[in-house]
Amino acid sequence: MWVERARGVLKDHPEVTYTVETVCSVLRKGAVCWMAMAKDDAALETFEHGAVSLDGEAPAALVPAALL
């Protein structure tokens, strides 16, 4: 599991801030990454607490609780 978070501003609107978060994980047959661009904490929390299911595996937390 790999998680990276960066905060930034829009070039033309420096008053607007965003958080870009990338989550990558290794699967049985490869790897997968998700990326979110969140404007506020509520959007970031929705991304971090989402569940995913790939390759027929049981749904799992996109970001494990131990990493939060």
N, C-alpha and C positions, 0 to 999 in steps of 0.2 A: 504494500500500500504506500502511495506517495501522495502528499497533499502540499500544495503551495498556495499562498495567499499574498496578494499585492493590492495596495490601495493606490488609486490614481485619480486624476482630474481630466475633464475634457479640455482639449487644447483651446478651443474657442470659448469655453465657459468654465473657467477655473473655479467658479463657485459650486459647481456640480461635482461631487465626489462619488466614486464607485469602488467596489471591491471586486476583484477578479480572483476567482478560486478555481484551481484545477485539481482534480482527484484522479489518480491512475491506480489500476490494480491488475495483477497478473491472474489470468484465468487458466483453465486446463489446456486450452488450445491457443492461447495468445495473450494479449494485453488489451486493455481498454482504458480510455480517459474520458472524463466529462469535464466541461468547463461552464462556469456560471459567471455572469456579470451582474452583480447585485447592487441596487441603489441604496438599500437600507438593511438594517439588521434583520428585519422580518423576512426579507427575500433571501438573505444568506442562510438564515435558520431553516427555511423551507428546503433549500438545496441540501444542506448538511444533514437533515433528518429524513431525507427521502430514501426509499428502498428500491433496489434494482434486482432484476433477474435476467441472467444471460446463460446461454449454453444449456438450458434446461435445469439449472441449479435452483435451489430454493432461494426465495427473495432474501436479500441481505441489505444491511444498512450501507448506504453509499459512503458515508464516513463513519467508521466504527466509533462508539462512544469513548473508547480509550484515547482517541486522537483529538477529541474536542476539548 
